[in-house]
Amino acid sequence: MLMAHPAVLANLISQYEALSALHAEDGNEEARRRLDDVTYTLCVATGTRDIDAALIAARHRLPGARPFDDSVVTAPMTGTRTADQESLAAL
């Protein structure tokens, strides 16, 4: 599947949020059509079938959506536990 550029996704999300905030679904024919077009494009661009899933997928692909995980970069010192390991050990 082709992946949409994050800038395109950000633009589509902004358009969808603006049209939704203005209640375009209750507006004139042009506004409803534009909301439908943006909804369809977001779904196609994310490979989803409904707008809620499309918004989640699109936001996940934006820069900064996934926090940096440094556990792969630096291993804990031998004999020490990470906070997650401590939590699991306490169970």
N, C-alpha and C positions, 0 to 999 in steps of 0.2 A: 504494500500500500504506500502510495506517495504521502509524504508528510508536509503539511502546510508550514510555511515559515512562521516563526513566533510573532513577527510584526503583523502578519496578516491575521493571525488568530487574535492578537490583542485588539486590532482594529474591529474585527467582527464582534468580539465581546463588547467593546465600547458601544458599537452601533446597536446591538441587541439590548443592552442595558438602558440606553437612552430611549429607544423606541418603547421598551416595556414601561419605563418610568412615565412616559407620556401616554400610556394606555393606548398605544397604536391599534391594538386589536379592536378597540371600540371607536376608532377614528374613521376618517374617510377612506375611500377605496385605495388611494395611493399609499397611505400610511400602513394599512393592513397588508397590502402587497409587499411593501418594503420589509415589514416584519417577517412575513412568510419567506421572502427571499433570503434574508439574513439567517433565519432559522434553518432553512434548507442548506445553505452554504456551510454553516457551522457543523451540521450533521454530516455532510459529505466530507468536509475537511478533517473531521475527527473519526470517521468511520463508525458513527453511532446512528441510532434511529429515533432518538427523542432529544429534545432541547436540554433537559436536565443533565443527561449523560454527556451531551456535546459540550456543555459549559464546563463540566468537571474535567473532561479530557483536555479541552483547550487550555484551561487554567493550569493544568498539570504540565503542559508543554511550554509554558512561559518561563523566561529566565527567572531564577530565584524561587521557583515553585517547590523544588526539592532541596532541602537543607544539605549542606556539605557534610558528608560523613567521613571524618578523619580516621575512623577505626581501620580503614584499609591502608592508610598512609603510615600511621605509626601504631605499632603493636604495643600493648601495655607491657610494662617491665615484668620480668619473670617473678612470680610470687605475689603479684598485686592483682586486684580484681577491679573491673570497671563497675560503675554504679548499677548497670543492668545485671551483671553477674552477682553482685551483692544482693540485689532484690530477689533473684532466683534462688540464691543460697538460703535466704531467710524463709523461704516457703517450706 
